[in-house]
Amino acid sequence: MFGNDIDSREDSLHMFRSYYIINPYVKLLDPKYKTESHQYQWIINAKTIIEEIPENEQQVEIPKYNLIPINEFDVYKDSIAEIGLSLSSRPANAFTINPLIPDAKPLQRCCRAYVEVGNGTGKLAAVMFGELAEKALGHSAIDFMNHTREPSKPPNGSCISFSRKTTNLYSLVVFLCITSYFLGAWQRGGTTIPTTSSLVSDACAPAVLDNLEFNPRHSLNDTGETLPSISTSKSYPLCDVSYSEYTPCEDAKRSLRYSRDRLIYRERHCPEKSELLKCRVPAPYGYKNPFAWPKSRDLAWYANVPHKELTVEKAVQNWIRYEGDKFRFPGGGTMFPNGANAYIDDIGKFINLKDGSIRTAIDTGCGVASWGAYLLSRDILAMSFAPRDTHEAQVQFALERGVPALIGVIASKRLPYPSRAFDMAHCSRCLIPWGQHGGLFLIEVDRVLRPGGYWILSGPPVHWKKYWKGWERTREDLNAEQTTIENVAKSLCWKKLIERDDISIWQKPTNHLNCKVNRKLTQNPPFCPAQDPDKAWYTEMKTCLTTLPEVSNSEEIAGGELAKWPERLYAIPPRVSKGTVSGVTAEVFQQDAELWKKRVSYYKYVNQQLGQAGRYRNVLDMNAHLGGFAAALIDYPLWVMNVVPVEAKVNTLGVIYERGLIGTYQNWCEAMSTYPRTYDLIHADSVFSLYKDRCEMEDILLEMDRILRPEGSVIFRDDVDVVIKIKNVIDRLEWDSVIVDHEDGPHQREKLLLAVKNYWTAPAPDQEELQTTT
């Protein structure tokens, strides 16, 4: 074990304990390190799956087999013998072989089922022996030996082809090393998520379903109709490299069709159905997996976001530096050249950032999101957003750093968040004209701020008397802007807490009792008429003040008081306790929390990498409901973007924010406002049942392929009929996948589909064909 791999395993491997180990890297042993007679070494790295064998569990007896070359099978034709067969029913368990091993090339020539070598990497599928194999294939070992003199293909879709070769093969010692693991996993009923390329071809895909016994149990759907057969005719080509940073709803060319007034052209403008891409967006050539958190806060690979513009434009502001093949983020910003940590410490002098009362924040015009990045160490979760504009790739840098972010702009539509969502809002020289358009933009900040929440402003026009020359603006202009902002804030009933040095802070009232009294004197802006304050998907902003929930006295907090973090996560949210969320009671909330603890525990069993701290950082829950999935992962170094689809029966995003989590609204018939390769893990619970007959399944899956990193994982959860259709499509996206049973057993119609996107990139600039690496 080497380098960081030791750190990640130090708490999981112990002396004198037994483990199942799968997916190590096997290579020839360097003679200078050789102390024993063996020829190969096993390297355990981040892709290796390790499962401890409990002391009270009956150990799986290692099979006693003499492994022989395939070209000698016919010697045993007339005797009772067992033969090792590679089954496509276990494609998830892949084993990497270095192609330099002498056995690799002969194996490729003689037996496609055992090993396939492509682009310098060998793959070995799972192995089953004896009666288990015979039962699964419907043939005895002797039957197969009778056909070793000429190629044959067994029935049931099993991809096994034996042919007699004169090449002398060495004993397949590697098989014996992993046989006990596979037999143990099979007997235990467990399944592990694939981490490397599967050996399952299209012709083998039905065999996966047969062996998991989906077809016998669910051969008919609820209407009694036979399920459609899986078609393998359509494939999804690779997009041109020019689409490597394609954001469909923030496309620069399309945006030119729209008004430049209030930056409307930088809002979401999605392609029509006829304009949708039907290809797979490539990663740039040389793409590497991002650094693990917290290292990623400070470093990113240049190849992943190949843009140097900000290193020049923001050089004196300490945003970002280019160093060899990496970018370094010193933590600076336009208004905090001494670093985000020192800047946040200054804010902490006026707002208590340590007692858990501040948990969620929003950063408008976030740059590379250093403010949000350094708040994370204080247990404060910031939603950072900025438009896709001349500051090329700022949100992409934030995501590459492992910081929550979305592409977005305050223009004419509400921000895609519910009312009363954030404890704190921030603008550091974000260039938003807060005083213009009747204070419309500040009114929107008021809508998403919690009662008693804070708005922090640094940069123009704050402290203009000191900086006006450097800002290249007149004193009169800056004074007028500051006066306008002060007046708008006062009209919203905000209280100015402090203006010191470069920072000004206002506080929203905890209720509107006094504000309503003041409205009798002035009607600017008026209170909004009856409306849904949480509706925020393509909803027009209005110059009216969103009314806070009613209170009985001036000391009461409108909407209910929130618990401090971390108690907030599992405390009954005020929206639930007050009965404002249809169908969600305190009891329902608590049951949901326990359900997701159980489900996530099962997820960790079938995808053991989910339990490995650092394997995933950026996580997306496409149908989050009450945020139970994210809550169950709270102890891991990751963050979850909780999406509440606008088509959901109940709008629960306000509850998610009241738990101290973050999220957004989304219509999955459209692209998400984020860059390609944003997420390491995507969770899709009943998404495709929800969007049935609303839009094409393949379009949603292509969008998932766009926003998923190479080697990223997906957990689908849906009805078995839907899961089978999903698998059909993702097979043609060249994802590896396996279907496993529900946590409550095989008799549940709901199934899980675990998938991994393979690693591939655009070609090198001087190549004509796409280079893929697995």
C-alpha positions in Angstrom: 0.0 0.0 0.0 1.3 3.4 -0.9 0.8 7.1 0.0 -2.7 8.3 0.7 -4.1 4.8 0.3 -2.5 3.9 3.7 -4.3 6.8 5.4 -7.7 5.8 4.0 -7.3 2.2 5.2 -5.6 2.8 8.6 -8.9 2.6 10.5 -10.3 -0.4 8.5 -7.5 -3.0 8.4 -6.4 -4.6 11.6 -4.0 -7.4 12.5 -5.3 -10.9 13.2 -8.7 -10.3 11.4 -10.0 -11.8 8.3 -11.2 -9.9 5.2 -12.7 -10.4 1.8 -10.5 -8.4 -0.7 -11.6 -7.6 -4.2 -10.1 -5.5 -7.0 -6.5 -5.2 -5.9 -3.9 -4.4 -8.6 -1.7 -7.4 -9.5 1.6 -6.9 -11.1 5.0 -8.6 -11.5 7.2 -8.1 -8.5 10.3 -6.0 -9.0 13.3 -8.4 -8.4 15.1 -5.9 -6.1 12.1 -6.1 -3.7 11.8 -9.9 -3.9 12.1 -11.7 -0.6 10.0 -14.8 -1.4 9.7 -17.2 -4.4 6.4 -15.7 -5.6 6.4 -13.7 -8.8 3.5 -11.2 -8.3 2.5 -8.6 -5.8 -0.9 -7.3 -4.8 -1.3 -3.6 -4.5 -4.3 -2.4 -2.4 -5.4 1.1 -3.5 -8.4 3.4 -3.4 -10.4 1.1 -5.8 -9.9 -2.0 -3.7 -13.0 -3.2 -1.9 -12.3 -4.6 1.6 -15.0 -6.3 3.7 -14.3 -7.6 7.2 -15.5 -11.2 7.9 -17.2 -11.1 11.4 -15.6 -13.5 13.9 -18.9 -15.3 14.4 -19.5 -15.9 10.7 -18.9 -19.4 9.4 -15.8 -19.1 7.2 -16.1 -20.0 3.5 -13.9 -23.0 2.8 -11.5 -22.3 0.0 -12.2 -24.8 -2.8 -9.7 -27.5 -3.4 -9.0 -27.3 -7.2 -6.2 -28.0 -9.5 -6.3 -25.2 -12.0 -5.1 -26.3 -15.4 -4.6 -24.7 -18.8 -7.7 -24.6 -20.9 -6.1 -26.4 -23.8 -5.7 -29.5 -21.6 -9.4 -29.7 -20.6 -10.0 -32.6 -23.0 -7.7 -34.8 -20.9 -10.4 -34.9 -18.2 -13.3 -35.5 -20.6 -14.2 -38.9 -19.4 -13.8 -38.3 -15.7 -15.8 -36.6 -13.1 -14.3 -33.1 -12.8 -15.2 -29.6 -12.0 -14.4 -26.7 -14.2 -14.1 -23.0 -13.5 -16.5 -20.8 -15.5 -16.7 -17.0 -15.7 -20.4 -15.9 -15.4 -21.8 -12.6 -16.7 -24.3 -12.8 -13.9 -21.6 -11.3 -11.6 -20.2 -8.5 -13.7 -19.9 -6.2 -10.8 -16.9 -8.1 -9.4 -14.0 -7.1 -11.6 -10.3 -8.0 -11.1 -7.5 -6.0 -12.6 -4.6 -7.8 -14.2 -1.4 -6.1 -15.4 -1.1 -7.0 -19.1 2.6 -7.6 -18.5 1.7 -10.8 -16.7 2.6 -13.6 -19.1 -0.8 -15.2 -18.8 -2.7 -12.2 -20.0 -2.2 -12.3 -23.7 -2.6 -16.1 -24.1 -5.8 -15.8 -22.0 -7.1 -13.2 -24.3 -6.5 -15.4 -27.3 -8.0 -18.6 -25.9 -10.8 -17.5 -23.6 -12.7 -14.3 -23.9 -14.7 -15.0 -20.8 -11.7 -15.1 -18.5 -9.8 -12.0 -19.6 -10.1 -9.1 -22.0 -7.2 -6.7 -22.6 -8.0 -3.2 -23.9 -5.7 -0.2 -24.0 -3.2 -1.8 -21.7 -5.6 -2.9 -18.9 -6.8 -6.5 -18.4 -10.1 -7.4 -16.8 -11.0 -10.6 -15.1 -14.7 -11.4 -14.3 -16.1 -13.3 -11.3 -15.5 -17.0 -11.1 -17.9 -19.8 -10.0 -17.1 -23.4 -9.6 -18.7 -26.8 -9.6 -22.3 -27.4 -8.9 -23.0 -23.7 -8.5 -21.8 -23.1 -12.1 -23.6 -26.1 -13.5 -26.9 -25.1 -12.0 -26.6 -21.6 -13.3 -25.7 -22.6 -16.8 -27.8 -25.7 -17.1 -24.8 -27.7 -18.3 -22.3 -30.0 -16.5 -18.6 -29.4 -16.6 -18.2 -32.5 -18.8 -20.6 -31.1 -21.3 -18.3 -28.1 -21.8 -15.2 -30.3 -22.0 -16.9 -32.2 -24.8 -16.7 -29.0 -26.8 -13.2 -27.8 -26.0 -12.0 -28.8 -29.5 -14.1 -26.2 -31.2 -15.6 -22.9 -30.1 -19.0 -23.1 -28.5 -21.4 -20.7 -26.8 -23.5 -22.0 -23.9 -27.2 -21.0 -23.6 -28.8 -18.4 -21.3 -26.6 -15.6 -22.7 -23.5 -16.7 -20.8 -20.5 -15.3 -22.6 -18.2 -18.3 -22.5 -16.2 -19.5 -25.4 -13.7 -22.3 -25.3 -11.4 -23.3 -28.1 -8.5 -25.6 -28.3 -5.2 -23.8 -28.5 -1.6 -25.0 -28.7 -0.4 -22.1 -26.5 0.8 -23.5 -23.2 -0.8 -21.5 -20.3 0.6 -21.2 -16.9 -1.5 -22.3 -14.0 -4.1 -19.7 -13.3 -3.0 -18.9 -9.7 -4.9 -15.6 -9.7 -8.2 -17.5 -9.9 -7.5 -19.4 -6.6 -6.7 -16.1 -4.9 -10.2 -14.6 -5.5 -12.4 -17.7 -5.6 -13.1 -17.7 -1.9 -14.2 -14.1 -2.1 -16.7 -14.7 -4.9 -18.2 -17.8 -3.4 -18.5 -16.1 0.0 -20.2 -13.1 -1.6 -22.6 -15.3 -3.5 -23.5 -17.3 -0.5 -24.0 -14.2 1.6 -26.3 -12.7 -1.0 -24.2 -9.6 -1.2 -23.4 -7.6 -4.3 -20.6 -5.0 -4.7 -20.7 -2.0 -6.9 -18.4 -2.2 -10.0 -15.4 0.0 -9.8 -13.9 -0.9 -13.2 -15.1 -2.0 -16.6 -17.5 -4.9 -16.7 -17.1 -7.8 -19.1 -20.8 -7.9 -19.9 -21.5 -7.3 -23.5 -24.9 -6.5 -24.9 -25.5 -10.1 -25.6 -24.9 -11.0 -22.0 -27.2 -8.3 -20.4 -30.3 -10.5 -20.1 -28.2 -13.1 -18.2 -27.9 -10.6 -15.4 -31.6 -10.4 -15.1 -32.1 -14.2 -15.3 -29.6 -14.9 -12.5 -31.2 -12.3 -10.3 -34.5 -13.9 -11.0 -36.3 -10.7 -12.1 -37.9 -12.2 -15.1 -39.5 -15.2 -13.4 -41.0 -13.0 -10.7 -41.9 -9.9 -12.8 -42.3 -11.2 -16.3 -45.6 -9.2 -16.6 -46.2 -5.7 -15.6 -49.2 -4.6 -13.6 -51.5 -4.5 -16.6 -50.6 -8.1 -17.5 -48.7 -7.0 -20.6 -45.4 -8.7 -21.4 -42.4 -6.4 -20.8 -40.8 -5.0 -24.0 -37.6 -6.9 -25.0 -34.3 -5.1 -24.5 -33.2 -3.4 -27.7 -29.5 -3.0 -28.3 -29.8 -1.2 -31.7 -29.4 2.4 -30.5 -26.1 3.6 -29.1 -25.1 7.0 -27.9 -22.1 8.6 -29.8 -19.5 10.8 -28.2 -20.0 14.6 -28.5 -17.3 16.7 -30.1 -14.6 17.9 -27.7 -16.0 21.5 -28.1 -18.9 20.3 -25.9 -16.7 19.3 -22.9 -18.0 22.3 -20.8 -21.5 22.3 -22.3 -24.2 23.7 -20.1 -27.4 23.4 -22.1 -29.6 25.9 -20.3 -26.8 28.5 -20.0 -25.4 28.3 -23.5 -23.6 31.4 -24.6 -24.9 31.3 -28.2 -28.5 30.7 -27.2 -28.4 33.5 -24.6 -27.8 36.1 -27.3 -31.4 35.7 -28.4 -32.6 37.3 -25.1 -32.7 40.7 -23.5 -29.6 42.2 -21.9 -31.8 44.2 -19.5 -31.2 43.1 -15.9 -29.0 40.3 -17.3 -32.0 38.4 -18.4 -29.9 36.8 -21.1 -27.8 35.1 -18.4 -30.8 33.3 -16.9 -31.8 29.8 -17.8 -32.8 29.4 -21.4 -33.0 25.7 -22.2 -32.9 24.1 -25.7 -36.1 23.0 -27.4 -36.7 19.3 -27.7 -35.4 19.3 -31.3 -32.2 20.9 -30.1 -31.3 18.3 -27.4 -28.0 16.6 -27.8 -28.1 12.8 -28.1 -24.5 12.3 -27.4 -22.2 11.8 -24.4 -20.2 14.9 -23.3 -16.5 14.2 -23.1 -14.1 15.0 -20.3 -11.1 17.1 -21.5 -8.0 15.2 -22.5 -5.9 14.5 -19.5 -8.8 14.7 -17.0 -7.9 13.3 -13.6 -10.0 12.4 -10.5 -10.1 15.5 -8.3 -8.1 15.7 -5.1 -9.8 14.4 -2.1 -11.3 16.8 0.5 -9.9 18.8 2.2 -6.9 18.9 -0.1 -9.3 19.8 -3.0 -10.2 23.1 -1.2 -6.7 24.3 -2.2 -5.8 22.3 -5.3 -7.4 21.3 -8.6 -5.9 19.8 -11.8 -5.4 22.2 -14.6 -6.4 19.5 -17.1 -9.9 19.3 -15.5 -10.6 23.0 -15.9 -8.1 24.2 -18.5 -8.7 28.0 -18.1 -6.0 30.4 -17.0 -8.0 33.6 -17.5 -8.7 34.2 -13.8 -5.0 33.6 -12.8 -4.2 36.7 -14.8 -7.4 38.8 -14.2 -7.4 38.2 -10.5 -3.7 37.8 -9.9 -3.4 40.6 -7.4 -6.5 39.5 -5.5 -5.2 36.1 -4.6 -8.1 34.1 -6.1 -6.2 31.4 -8.0 -2.7 30.6 -9.1 -1.4 28.3 -11.9 1.4 26.0 -10.7 2.6 23.4 -13.3 -0.2 21.0 -13.9 -2.3 22.3 -11.0 -4.2 25.3 -9.8 -3.8 26.5 -6.3 -6.5 28.5 -4.4 -4.8 30.6 -1.7 -8.2 31.5 -0.3 -8.2 35.2 -1.3 -10.9 37.3 -2.8 -11.4 40.8 -4.2 -12.4 42.1 -0.7 -10.3 39.7 1.3 -6.8 39.6 -0.1 -5.5 38.4 3.3 -7.6 35.2 2.9 -11.1 34.0 3.5 -10.3 32.7 6.9 -9.3 36.1 8.2 -12.3 37.7 6.5 -14.7 35.2 8.1 -13.1 35.9 11.5 -13.9 39.6 11.0 -17.5 38.7 10.3 -17.5 36.5 13.4 -16.8 39.6 15.5 -20.3 40.8 14.8 -22.3 37.6 14.2 -21.9 34.5 16.3 -20.7 31.8 13.9 -19.8 29.3 16.6 -22.9 28.5 18.5 -24.8 26.6 15.7 -27.4 29.4 15.1 -25.9 30.0 11.7 -25.9 26.8 9.5 -27.0 27.7 6.0 -25.7 30.6 3.9 -26.0 31.9 0.3 -23.1 33.6 -1.5 -24.3 35.8 -4.4 -21.7 36.3 -7.1 -19.4 33.8 -5.4 -16.2 33.9 -7.6 -14.3 30.6 -7.0 -16.3 30.2 -3.7 -13.5 30.6 -1.2 -16.0 32.2 1.3 -18.1 29.0 1.1 -15.1 26.8 1.1 -13.7 28.2 4.4 -17.1 28.3 6.1 -17.3 24.5 5.9 -14.7 24.1 8.7 -17.1 26.1 10.9 -20.0 23.7 10.1 -21.7 26.3 7.9 -23.0 25.1 4.6 -23.0 27.8 1.9 -24.9 27.7 -1.4 -22.6 29.6 -3.8 -23.8 30.8 -7.2 -22.6 33.0 -10.0 -23.5 33.4 -13.7 -21.6 31.8 -16.5 -20.1 35.1 -17.7 -16.8 36.7 -18.6 -15.2 35.3 -15.4 -14.8 32.0 -17.2 -15.5 28.8 -15.2 -15.7 30.4 -11.7 -18.5 28.0 -10.6 -16.7 25.1 -12.3 -13.7 25.9 -10.2 -15.9 25.9 -7.0 -17.3 22.5 -7.9 -13.8 21.1 -8.7 -12.8 22.2 -5.2 -15.6 20.2 -3.7 -17.7 23.3 -2.7 -21.5 23.5 -3.2 -22.3 25.7 -6.1 -24.8 26.3 -9.0 -24.8 28.5 -12.1 -27.3 31.3 -11.4 -28.0 35.0 -11.5 -30.4 37.5 -9.9 -32.3 39.0 -12.9 -36.0 38.6 -13.4 -36.8 35.2 -11.9 -36.8 34.2 -8.2 -33.8 32.2 -7.1 -34.6 28.5 -7.0 -34.9 28.3 -3.3 -37.8 28.4 -0.9 -38.6 31.3 1.4 -36.9 31.6 4.8 -34.1 29.2 3.6 -30.8 30.8 4.7 -29.4 32.1 8.0 -27.0 34.4 6.2 -26.6 36.0 2.8 -23.3 37.4 1.5 -22.1 39.7 -1.3 -18.4 40.5 -1.7 -18.1 42.9 -4.6 -20.6 40.8 -6.4 -21.5 43.7 -8.8 -25.3 43.3 -8.2 -27.0 46.7 -8.5 -28.9 46.3 -5.2 -30.5 49.7 -5.2 -31.8 49.6 -8.8 -35.2 48.4 -10.1 -37.0 49.5 -7.0 -34.8 47.3 -4.8 -36.0 44.2 -6.6 -32.8 42.2 -6.0 -32.6 43.0 -2.3 -36.3 42.1 -2.0 -35.5 38.7 -3.3 -32.7 38.3 -0.7 -35.3 39.2 1.9 -37.5 36.4 0.7 -34.9 33.7 1.1 -33.5 35.0 4.4 -34.8 33.5 7.6 -36.4 35.7 10.2 -33.5 37.2 12.1 -31.1 36.3 9.3 -28.2 38.5 8.2 -27.1 40.2 5.0 -23.4 41.0 4.6 -22.1 43.4 2.0 -18.4 44.2 1.3 -17.0 46.1 -1.6 -18.6 49.1 -3.4 -20.1 51.2 -2.1 -19.1 50.2 1.5 -16.4 52.5 2.8 -16.4 54.4 -0.4 -14.7 57.4 1.2 -11.5 55.4 1.4 -11.6 53.4 -1.9 -13.4 55.7 -4.4 -10.3 56.5 -6.4 -9.3 52.9 -6.7 -12.8 52.0 -7.8 -12.6 54.7 -10.5 -16.0 56.1 -9.6 -17.0 59.6 -8.4 -17.8 60.3 -4.7 -21.2 61.5 -5.7 -22.0 58.2 -7.6 -20.8 56.0 -4.7 -22.6 58.1 -2.1 -25.9 57.9 -4.1 -25.5 54.1 -4.4 -24.9 53.7 -0.7 -27.9 55.9 0.2 -30.2 54.0 -2.1 -29.2 50.6 -0.6 -29.7 52.0 2.9 -33.2 53.2 2.0 -34.1 49.9 0.4 -32.9 48.0 3.5 -34.9 50.3 5.8 -38.0 49.8 3.7 -37.6 46.1 4.2 -37.6 46.7 8.0 -34.0 45.6 8.2 -31.8 46.8 11.0 -28.2 47.9 10.3 -26.0 46.3 12.8 -22.6 47.5 11.9 -20.4 49.2 9.3 -16.8 48.7 10.0 -13.8 48.8 7.7 -14.9 47.0 4.5 -18.0 45.2 6.0 -21.6 46.3 6.4 -24.2 43.9 8.1 -27.9 44.2 8.2 -30.4 42.0 10.1 -33.9 41.0 8.9 -36.6 41.3 11.6 -37.8 38.1 13.4 -41.4 39.0 12.5 -43.4 41.6 10.7 -45.6 43.0 13.5 -43.8 46.4 13.6 -43.2 46.4 9.9 -46.9 46.2 9.2 -47.4 49.2 11.5 -44.8 51.1 9.5 -46.5 50.2 6.2 -49.4 52.4 7.3 -47.1 55.3 6.8 -45.4 54.1 3.6 -46.4 51.6 1.0 -43.0 51.2 -0.6 -42.6 48.3 -1.2 -46.1 47.0 -0.4 -46.6 43.5 1.1 -47.2 40.9 -1.6 -50.8 39.7 -2.1 -51.6 36.2 -1.2 -49.1 33.9 -2.9 -46.9 30.8 -2.4 -43.6 32.3 -1.1 -41.9 28.9 -1.7 -42.8 28.8 -5.4 -39.5 29.5 -7.2 -39.2 27.8 -10.6 -39.4 30.3 -13.4 -41.4 32.5 -11.0 -41.2 36.3 -11.8 -39.8 38.5 -9.0 -42.1 41.3 -7.9 -41.3 44.6 -6.1 -43.3 43.6 -3.1 -42.3 42.3 0.4 -43.0 38.6 1.1 -45.1 38.4 4.2 -43.7 36.4 7.1 -46.0 33.9 8.9 -48.3 35.4 11.5 -47.2 35.7 15.2 -49.0 36.5 18.4 -46.4 38.8 19.9 -43.4 40.9 19.0 -41.0 38.4 20.6 -42.2 35.4 18.6 -40.1 34.2 15.6 -42.2 34.0 12.5 -42.6 30.5 11.2 -41.1 29.0 14.3 -37.7 28.9 16.0 -35.1 26.6 14.7 -32.9 24.4 16.8 -29.2 25.1 16.7 -26.9 22.9 14.6 -26.3 19.9 14.9 -29.6 19.2 16.8 -31.4 21.0 13.9 -30.8 18.0 11.6 -33.2 15.6 13.5 -35.4 18.2 15.4 -38.9 18.4 14.1 -38.8 21.2 11.5 -41.2 24.1 12.2 -42.9 23.7 8.9 -43.8 20.1 10.0 -44.7 20.9 13.5 -47.0 23.7 12.3 -48.7 21.4 9.8 -47.9 23.5 6.7 -46.5 20.6 4.7 -49.3 18.4 3.4 -49.2 14.8 4.6 -46.0 15.3 6.7 -46.5 15.0 10.5 -43.9 14.8 13.2 -44.4 11.1 13.3 -44.0 10.8 9.5 -40.9 12.9 9.7 -39.3 10.6 12.3 -40.3 7.5 10.5 -38.7 8.8 7.3 -35.5 9.6 9.2 -35.3 6.1 10.5 -36.1 4.6 7.1 -33.2 6.4 5.4 -30.8 5.4 8.1 -31.8 1.8 7.3 -31.6 2.3 3.5 -28.2 4.1 3.6 -26.9 1.3 5.8 -27.9 -1.1 3.1 -26.4 1.1 0.4 -23.1 0.9 2.2 -23.4 -2.9 2.2 -24.0 -3.2 -1.6 -21.7 -0.3 -2.4 -18.9 -0.6 0.1 -17.2 2.5 -1.3 -20.1 4.6 0.1 -18.8 3.8 3.6 -15.2 4.8 2.7 -14.6 8.4 3.8 -13.3 10.5 0.9 -14.5 8.3 -2.0 -17.4 10.7 -2.8 -17.4 14.5 -2.2 -20.1 16.1 -4.4 -23.4 14.2 -4.1 -26.7 14.8 -5.8 -30.1 13.5 -4.6 -32.5 13.9 -7.6 -35.7 13.4 -5.5 -34.8 14.3 -2.0 -38.3 14.4 -0.3 -37.4 15.3 3.3 -33.6 15.0 3.0 -33.3 11.7 4.7 -30.6 10.4 2.4 -28.4 13.4 3.0 -29.1 13.4 6.8 -28.0 9.7 7.0 -24.6 10.7 5.4 -23.9 13.7 7.6 -20.9 12.1 9.3 -19.0 11.7 6.0 -16.8 14.4 4.4 -19.3 15.1 1.6 -22.2 17.5 0.8 -25.5 16.7 -0.8 -27.4 18.8 -3.3 -31.0 17.9 -2.3 -33.3 18.4 -5.3 -37.1 18.7 -5.0 -38.6 18.2 -8.4 -41.1 20.8 -9.3 -43.4 17.9 -10.3 -43.3 16.4 -6.8 -46.7 16.2 -5.2 -45.5 18.1 -2.1 -43.0 20.9 -1.9 -40.6 19.8 0.8 -37.5 21.9 0.1 -38.4 24.3 2.9 -38.2 21.4 5.3 -34.8 20.4 4.0 -33.5 23.8 4.7 -35.0 23.8 8.1 -32.9 20.7 8.8 -29.7 22.6 8.0 -29.3 21.0 4.6 -29.2 22.7 1.2 -30.9 22.0 -2.1 -32.7 23.5 -5.1 -35.7 23.0 -7.3 -35.4 21.3 -10.7 -37.4 20.0 -13.6 -35.6 16.9 -14.7 -37.0 17.2 -18.2 -34.5 20.1 -18.5 -30.7 20.3 -17.8 -29.4 21.2 -14.4 -27.7 24.6 -14.0 -24.3 23.1 -13.4 -21.2 22.1 -15.4 -20.3 18.7 -16.7 -18.7 16.3 -14.3 -20.1 18.0 -11.2 -21.1 15.0 -9.1 -19.2 12.0 -7.7 -22.4 10.2 -6.7 -26.0 10.5 -7.8 -29.0 9.1 -6.0 -32.2 8.7 -8.0 -35.1 7.5 -5.9 -38.3 7.0 -8.0 -37.2 9.7 -10.4 -38.2 7.8 -13.5 -41.6 6.8 -12.2 -42.2 10.4 -11.4 -41.3 11.5 -14.9 -43.0 8.7 -16.8 -44.9 10.2 -19.8 -43.5 13.7 -19.0 -40.2 13.4 -21.0 -37.9 10.8 -22.5 -36.0 8.5 -20.1 -32.9 8.7 -22.3 -32.8 12.5 -22.1 -32.7 12.4 -18.3 -30.0 9.7 -18.4 -27.9 11.7 -20.9 -28.1 14.6 -18.5 -27.0 12.4 -15.6 -24.1 11.2 -17.8 -23.2 14.9 -18.4 -23.1 15.9 -14.8 -21.5 12.7 -13.4 -17.7 12.5 -13.2 -15.8 9.7 -14.9 -15.8 6.7 -12.5 -18.7 8.4 -10.6 -21.5 6.2 -9.2 -25.3 6.2 -9.4 -27.8 4.5 -7.2 -31.2 4.1 -8.9 -34.2 3.1 -6.9 -37.4 2.3 -8.7 -40.0 -0.2 -9.7 -38.4 -3.3 -11.3 -40.1 -2.6 -14.7 -38.6 0.9 -14.7 -35.2 -0.4 -13.5 -34.9 -2.8 -16.4 -35.6 -0.1 -18.9 -33.0 2.2 -17.2 -30.4 -0.6 -17.4 -31.1 -1.0 -21.1 -30.2 2.7 -21.7 -27.2 2.9 -19.4 -25.7 -0.3 -21.0 -25.7 1.7 -24.2 -24.1 4.7 -22.3 -21.4 2.2 -21.6 -21.9 2.3 -17.8 -21.2 -0.7 -15.7 -24.3 -1.8 -13.7 -25.8 -4.5 -11.6 -29.4 -4.9 -10.2 -29.8 -5.9 -6.6 -32.8 -6.6 -4.4 -34.6 -4.2 -2.1 -33.3 -4.0 1.5 -36.4 -5.9 2.6 -35.8 -8.8 0.3 -36.4 -10.1 -3.2 -40.2 -10.1 -3.0 -40.4 -6.3 -3.2 -41.1 -4.8 -6.6 -38.8 -1.9 -5.9 -35.2 -2.7 -6.9 -31.8 -1.0 -6.8 -29.6 -0.5 -9.9 -26.0 0.3 -9.0 -24.0 1.9 -11.8 -20.6 3.3 -12.5 -19.6 5.6 -15.4 -16.5 4.4 -17.1 -13.4 6.6 -17.3 -12.9 8.1 -20.8 -11.7 11.5 -22.2 -11.6 13.5 -25.3 -8.6 12.6 -27.6 -5.3 14.4 -27.4 -5.3 17.5 -29.6 -3.2 15.7 -32.3 -5.4 12.6 -32.4 -8.4 12.0 -34.7 -10.1 9.3 -32.7 -11.4 9.3 -29.1 -9.0 7.8 -26.7 -10.6 5.8 -23.9 -8.9 4.5 -20.8 -10.5 2.0 -18.4 
